[in-house]
Amino acid sequence: HKDQLASLLKEKNEVVSQRDSLSKDNAAFEELLEGLQMEVGARYDSGFQFAIEQLRVVFPDLDEAKL
């Protein structure tokens, strides 16, 4: 029984260690995802602003509020 108990405790410790490692990985991936979402939003906004600037060149009297 001692060997079985020792084996189960070792297995439990390994599982806890894996869980902790996966939790850290998950937190890192969530942080990366948040950064990528911010970057995509910034690029979208930048592209939209560029399009507005191009419209101003073609239509200098353009009222942006009507867009």
Backbone atoms as SQL, in Angstrom:
CREATE TABLE atoms (id INTEGER PRIMARY KEY, chain TEXT, resi INTEGER, resn TEXT, atom TEXT, x REAL, y REAL, z REAL);
INSERT INTO atoms VALUES
  (1, 'A', 1, 'HIS', 'N', 0.821, -1.202, 0.000),
  (2, 'A', 1, 'HIS', 'CA', 0.000, 0.000, 0.000),
  (3, 'A', 1, 'HIS', 'C', 0.862, 1.262, 0.000),
  (4, 'A', 2, 'LYS', 'N', 2.027, 1.181, 0.667),
  (5, 'A', 2, 'LYS', 'CA', 2.899, 2.350, 0.719),
  (6, 'A', 2, 'LYS', 'C', 3.387, 2.731, -0.674),
  (7, 'A', 3, 'ASP', 'N', 3.734, 1.709, -1.466),
  (8, 'A', 3, 'ASP', 'CA', 4.203, 1.980, -2.827),
  (9, 'A', 3, 'ASP', 'C', 3.099, 2.608, -3.668),
  (10, 'A', 4, 'GLN', 'N', 1.895, 2.094, -3.502),
  (11, 'A', 4, 'GLN', 'CA', 0.759, 2.628, -4.259),
  (12, 'A', 4, 'GLN', 'C', 0.477, 4.072, -3.839),
  (13, 'A', 5, 'LEU', 'N', 0.533, 4.332, -2.530),
  (14, 'A', 5, 'LEU', 'CA', 0.294, 5.678, -2.018),
  (15, 'A', 5, 'LEU', 'C', 1.367, 6.640, -2.524),
  (16, 'A', 6, 'ALA', 'N', 2.615, 6.195, -2.483),
  (17, 'A', 6, 'ALA', 'CA', 3.718, 7.026, -2.968),
  (18, 'A', 6, 'ALA', 'C', 3.552, 7.317, -4.457),
  (19, 'A', 7, 'SER', 'N', 3.142, 6.314, -5.204),
  (20, 'A', 7, 'SER', 'CA', 2.922, 6.483, -6.643),
  (21, 'A', 7, 'SER', 'C', 1.796, 7.477, -6.915),
  (22, 'A', 8, 'LEU', 'N', 0.716, 7.361, -6.158),
  (23, 'A', 8, 'LEU', 'CA', -0.413, 8.277, -6.336),
  (24, 'A', 8, 'LEU', 'C', -0.044, 9.711, -5.954),
  (25, 'A', 9, 'LEU', 'N', 0.736, 9.862, -4.895),
  (26, 'A', 9, 'LEU', 'CA', 1.176, 11.202, -4.490),
  (27, 'A', 9, 'LEU', 'C', 2.092, 11.819, -5.546),
  (28, 'A', 10, 'LYS', 'N', 2.972, 10.992, -6.102),
  (29, 'A', 10, 'LYS', 'CA', 3.866, 11.472, -7.158),
  (30, 'A', 10, 'LYS', 'C', 3.050, 11.906, -8.373),
  (31, 'A', 11, 'GLU', 'N', 2.075, 11.092, -8.745),
  (32, 'A', 11, 'GLU', 'CA', 1.219, 11.411, -9.888),
  (33, 'A', 11, 'GLU', 'C', 0.437, 12.700, -9.626),
  (34, 'A', 12, 'LYS', 'N', -0.070, 12.843, -8.403),
  (35, 'A', 12, 'LYS', 'CA', -0.815, 14.057, -8.041),
  (36, 'A', 12, 'LYS', 'C', 0.081, 15.283, -8.172),
  (37, 'A', 13, 'ASN', 'N', 1.304, 15.183, -7.671),
  (38, 'A', 13, 'ASN', 'CA', 2.236, 16.308, -7.749),
  (39, 'A', 13, 'ASN', 'C', 2.561, 16.671, -9.195),
  (40, 'A', 14, 'GLU', 'N', 2.695, 15.671, -10.045),
  (41, 'A', 14, 'GLU', 'CA', 2.961, 15.923, -11.461),
  (42, 'A', 14, 'GLU', 'C', 1.780, 16.627, -12.124),
  (43, 'A', 15, 'VAL', 'N', 0.575, 16.189, -11.788),
  (44, 'A', 15, 'VAL', 'CA', -0.632, 16.798, -12.353),
  (45, 'A', 15, 'VAL', 'C', -0.760, 18.249, -11.888),
  (46, 'A', 16, 'VAL', 'N', -0.492, 18.495, -10.614),
  (47, 'A', 16, 'VAL', 'CA', -0.551, 19.865, -10.081),
  (48, 'A', 16, 'VAL', 'C', 0.481, 20.738, -10.786),
  (49, 'A', 17, 'SER', 'N', 1.662, 20.199, -10.992),
  (50, 'A', 17, 'SER', 'CA', 2.716, 20.936, -11.684),
  (51, 'A', 17, 'SER', 'C', 2.308, 21.264, -13.125),
  (52, 'A', 18, 'GLN', 'N', 1.717, 20.287, -13.810),
  (53, 'A', 18, 'GLN', 'CA', 1.242, 20.515, -15.178),
  (54, 'A', 18, 'GLN', 'C', 0.148, 21.574, -15.205),
  (55, 'A', 19, 'ARG', 'N', -0.756, 21.509, -14.240),
  (56, 'A', 19, 'ARG', 'CA', -1.843, 22.491, -14.161),
  (57, 'A', 19, 'ARG', 'C', -1.275, 23.895, -13.980),
  (58, 'A', 20, 'ASP', 'N', -0.311, 24.031, -13.081),
  (59, 'A', 20, 'ASP', 'CA', 0.295, 25.337, -12.834),
  (60, 'A', 20, 'ASP', 'C', 0.996, 25.860, -14.087),
  (61, 'A', 21, 'SER', 'N', 1.693, 24.969, -14.766),
  (62, 'A', 21, 'SER', 'CA', 2.385, 25.351, -15.998),
  (63, 'A', 21, 'SER', 'C', 1.393, 25.788, -17.073),
  (64, 'A', 22, 'LEU', 'N', 0.307, 25.037, -17.212),
  (65, 'A', 22, 'LEU', 'CA', -0.714, 25.382, -18.204),
  (66, 'A', 22, 'LEU', 'C', -1.418, 26.689, -17.852),
  (67, 'A', 23, 'SER', 'N', -1.597, 26.944, -16.571),
  (68, 'A', 23, 'SER', 'CA', -2.210, 28.205, -16.146),
  (69, 'A', 23, 'SER', 'C', -1.325, 29.384, -16.536),
  (70, 'A', 24, 'LYS', 'N', -0.011, 29.224, -16.353),
  (71, 'A', 24, 'LYS', 'CA', 0.927, 30.283, -16.746),
  (72, 'A', 24, 'LYS', 'C', 0.903, 30.477, -18.259),
  (73, 'A', 25, 'ASP', 'N', 0.898, 29.377, -19.002),
  (74, 'A', 25, 'ASP', 'CA', 0.831, 29.460, -20.465),
  (75, 'A', 25, 'ASP', 'C', -0.449, 30.158, -20.900),
  (76, 'A', 26, 'ASN', 'N', -1.558, 29.811, -20.270),
  (77, 'A', 26, 'ASN', 'CA', -2.845, 30.404, -20.607),
  (78, 'A', 26, 'ASN', 'C', -2.820, 31.908, -20.362),
  (79, 'A', 27, 'ALA', 'N', -2.255, 32.331, -19.241),
  (80, 'A', 27, 'ALA', 'CA', -2.169, 33.761, -18.932),
  (81, 'A', 27, 'ALA', 'C', -1.316, 34.477, -19.975),
  (82, 'A', 28, 'ALA', 'N', -0.220, 33.851, -20.385),
  (83, 'A', 28, 'ALA', 'CA', 0.645, 34.458, -21.399),
  (84, 'A', 28, 'ALA', 'C', -0.088, 34.571, -22.736),
  (85, 'A', 29, 'PHE', 'N', -0.842, 33.537, -23.107),
  (86, 'A', 29, 'PHE', 'CA', -1.594, 33.580, -24.361),
  (87, 'A', 29, 'PHE', 'C', -2.698, 34.630, -24.316),
  (88, 'A', 30, 'GLU', 'N', -3.346, 34.770, -23.170),
  (89, 'A', 30, 'GLU', 'CA', -4.389, 35.791, -23.040),
  (90, 'A', 30, 'GLU', 'C', -3.797, 37.189, -23.178),
  (91, 'A', 31, 'GLU', 'N', -2.607, 37.391, -22.608),
  (92, 'A', 31, 'GLU', 'CA', -1.932, 38.682, -22.726),
  (93, 'A', 31, 'GLU', 'C', -1.548, 38.950, -24.183),
  (94, 'A', 32, 'LEU', 'N', -1.041, 37.931, -24.855),
  (95, 'A', 32, 'LEU', 'CA', -0.688, 38.062, -26.265),
  (96, 'A', 32, 'LEU', 'C', -1.917, 38.374, -27.103),
  (97, 'A', 33, 'LEU', 'N', -3.008, 37.680, -26.841),
  (98, 'A', 33, 'LEU', 'CA', -4.251, 37.906, -27.568),
  (99, 'A', 33, 'LEU', 'C', -4.736, 39.336, -27.389),
  (100, 'A', 34, 'GLU', 'N', -4.690, 39.826, -26.171),
  (101, 'A', 34, 'GLU', 'CA', -5.126, 41.200, -25.907),
  (102, 'A', 34, 'GLU', 'C', -4.268, 42.194, -26.690),
  (103, 'A', 35, 'GLY', 'N', -2.964, 41.962, -26.707),
  (104, 'A', 35, 'GLY', 'CA', -2.061, 42.830, -27.469),
  (105, 'A', 35, 'GLY', 'C', -2.367, 42.798, -28.955),
  (106, 'A', 36, 'LEU', 'N', -2.630, 41.610, -29.483),
  (107, 'A', 36, 'LEU', 'CA', -2.950, 41.485, -30.909),
  (108, 'A', 36, 'LEU', 'C', -4.277, 42.160, -31.247),
  (109, 'A', 37, 'GLN', 'N', -5.253, 42.038, -30.354),
  (110, 'A', 37, 'GLN', 'CA', -6.538, 42.700, -30.583),
  (111, 'A', 37, 'GLN', 'C', -6.363, 44.212, -30.614),
  (112, 'A', 38, 'MET', 'N', -5.531, 44.738, -29.730),
  (113, 'A', 38, 'MET', 'CA', -5.266, 46.180, -29.714),
  (114, 'A', 38, 'MET', 'C', -4.569, 46.605, -31.006),
  (115, 'A', 39, 'GLU', 'N', -3.631, 45.798, -31.463),
  (116, 'A', 39, 'GLU', 'CA', -2.910, 46.122, -32.692),
  (117, 'A', 39, 'GLU', 'C', -3.844, 46.109, -33.898),
  (118, 'A', 40, 'VAL', 'N', -4.717, 45.126, -33.970),
  (119, 'A', 40, 'VAL', 'CA', -5.679, 45.059, -35.078),
  (120, 'A', 40, 'VAL', 'C', -6.585, 46.284, -35.056),
  (121, 'A', 41, 'GLY', 'N', -7.047, 46.657, -33.871),
  (122, 'A', 41, 'GLY', 'CA', -7.893, 47.841, -33.746),
  (123, 'A', 41, 'GLY', 'C', -7.171, 49.096, -34.188),
  (124, 'A', 42, 'ALA', 'N', -5.915, 49.225, -33.801),
  (125, 'A', 42, 'ALA', 'CA', -5.123, 50.396, -34.185),
  (126, 'A', 42, 'ALA', 'C', -4.908, 50.433, -35.696),
  (127, 'A', 43, 'ARG', 'N', -4.646, 49.291, -36.292),
  (128, 'A', 43, 'ARG', 'CA', -4.449, 49.250, -37.751),
  (129, 'A', 43, 'ARG', 'C', -5.743, 49.575, -38.492),
  (130, 'A', 44, 'TYR', 'N', -6.856, 49.081, -37.982),
  (131, 'A', 44, 'TYR', 'CA', -8.153, 49.374, -38.587),
  (132, 'A', 44, 'TYR', 'C', -8.408, 50.875, -38.537),
  (133, 'A', 45, 'ASP', 'N', -8.170, 51.473, -37.374),
  (134, 'A', 45, 'ASP', 'CA', -8.376, 52.910, -37.212),
  (135, 'A', 45, 'ASP', 'C', -7.446, 53.693, -38.131),
  (136, 'A', 46, 'SER', 'N', -6.198, 53.268, -38.208),
  (137, 'A', 46, 'SER', 'CA', -5.229, 53.936, -39.074),
  (138, 'A', 46, 'SER', 'C', -5.672, 53.865, -40.535),
  (139, 'A', 47, 'GLY', 'N', -6.146, 52.713, -40.961),
  (140, 'A', 47, 'GLY', 'CA', -6.629, 52.557, -42.340),
  (141, 'A', 47, 'GLY', 'C', -7.840, 53.426, -42.610),
  (142, 'A', 48, 'PHE', 'N', -8.731, 53.521, -41.641),
  (143, 'A', 48, 'PHE', 'CA', -9.919, 54.355, -41.804),
  (144, 'A', 48, 'PHE', 'C', -9.517, 55.825, -41.902),
  (145, 'A', 49, 'GLN', 'N', -8.594, 56.250, -41.047),
  (146, 'A', 49, 'GLN', 'CA', -8.132, 57.642, -41.094),
  (147, 'A', 49, 'GLN', 'C', -7.456, 57.945, -42.432),
  (148, 'A', 50, 'PHE', 'N', -6.711, 56.997, -42.957),
  (149, 'A', 50, 'PHE', 'CA', -6.074, 57.181, -44.263),
  (150, 'A', 50, 'PHE', 'C', -7.135, 57.348, -45.351),
  (151, 'A', 51, 'ALA', 'N', -8.176, 56.540, -45.292),
  (152, 'A', 51, 'ALA', 'CA', -9.254, 56.646, -46.283),
  (153, 'A', 51, 'ALA', 'C', -9.931, 58.010, -46.195),
  (154, 'A', 52, 'ILE', 'N', -10.148, 58.503, -44.988),
  (155, 'A', 52, 'ILE', 'CA', -10.752, 59.829, -44.812),
  (156, 'A', 52, 'ILE', 'C', -9.842, 60.901, -45.412),
  (157, 'A', 53, 'GLU', 'N', -8.548, 60.791, -45.171),
  (158, 'A', 53, 'GLU', 'CA', -7.598, 61.760, -45.736),
  (159, 'A', 53, 'GLU', 'C', -7.645, 61.740, -47.259),
  (160, 'A', 54, 'GLN', 'N', -7.757, 60.568, -47.841),
  (161, 'A', 54, 'GLN', 'CA', -7.836, 60.466, -49.298),
  (162, 'A', 54, 'GLN', 'C', -9.122, 61.104, -49.813),
  (163, 'A', 55, 'LEU', 'N', -10.212, 60.925, -49.094),
  (164, 'A', 55, 'LEU', 'CA', -11.471, 61.564, -49.488),
  (165, 'A', 55, 'LEU', 'C', -11.358, 63.081, -49.420),
  (166, 'A', 56, 'ARG', 'N', -10.632, 63.590, -48.430),
  (167, 'A', 56, 'ARG', 'CA', -10.446, 65.043, -48.314),
  (168, 'A', 56, 'ARG', 'C', -9.693, 65.601, -49.512),
  (169, 'A', 57, 'VAL', 'N', -8.762, 64.820, -50.049),
  (170, 'A', 57, 'VAL', 'CA', -8.012, 65.270, -51.226),
  (171, 'A', 57, 'VAL', 'C', -8.951, 65.394, -52.418),
  (172, 'A', 58, 'VAL', 'N', -9.792, 64.391, -52.603),
  (173, 'A', 58, 'VAL', 'CA', -10.706, 64.374, -53.747),
  (174, 'A', 58, 'VAL', 'C', -11.886, 65.318, -53.525),
  (175, 'A', 59, 'PHE', 'N', -12.388, 65.354, -52.304),
  (176, 'A', 59, 'PHE', 'CA', -13.539, 66.197, -51.961),
  (177, 'A', 59, 'PHE', 'C', -13.163, 67.113, -50.790),
  (178, 'A', 60, 'PRO', 'N', -12.501, 68.232, -51.060),
  (179, 'A', 60, 'PRO', 'CA', -12.019, 69.099, -49.979),
  (180, 'A', 60, 'PRO', 'C', -13.132, 69.664, -49.088),
  (181, 'A', 61, 'ASP', 'N', -14.340, 69.786, -49.593),
  (182, 'A', 61, 'ASP', 'CA', -15.445, 70.345, -48.808),
  (183, 'A', 61, 'ASP', 'C', -16.269, 69.255, -48.116),
  (184, 'A', 62, 'LEU', 'N', -15.750, 68.080, -48.030),
  (185, 'A', 62, 'LEU', 'CA', -16.471, 66.944, -47.455),
  (186, 'A', 62, 'LEU', 'C', -16.789, 67.169, -45.978),
  (187, 'A', 63, 'ASP', 'N', -18.022, 66.908, -45.615),
  (188, 'A', 63, 'ASP', 'CA', -18.441, 66.983, -44.213),
  (189, 'A', 63, 'ASP', 'C', -18.353, 65.572, -43.624),
  (190, 'A', 64, 'GLU', 'N', -17.362, 65.360, -42.758),
  (191, 'A', 64, 'GLU', 'CA', -17.134, 64.026, -42.190),
  (192, 'A', 64, 'GLU', 'C', -18.321, 63.531, -41.370),
  (193, 'A', 65, 'ALA', 'N', -19.094, 64.431, -40.827),
  (194, 'A', 65, 'ALA', 'CA', -20.241, 64.032, -40.009),
  (195, 'A', 65, 'ALA', 'C', -21.270, 63.271, -40.834),
  (196, 'A', 66, 'LYS', 'N', -21.290, 63.498, -42.135),
  (197, 'A', 66, 'LYS', 'CA', -22.258, 62.820, -43.002),
  (198, 'A', 66, 'LYS', 'C', -21.806, 61.412, -43.387),
  (199, 'A', 67, 'LEU', 'N', -20.573, 61.081, -43.053),
  (200, 'A', 67, 'LEU', 'CA', -20.082, 59.736, -43.376),
  (201, 'A', 67, 'LEU', 'C', -20.659, 58.812, -42.386);
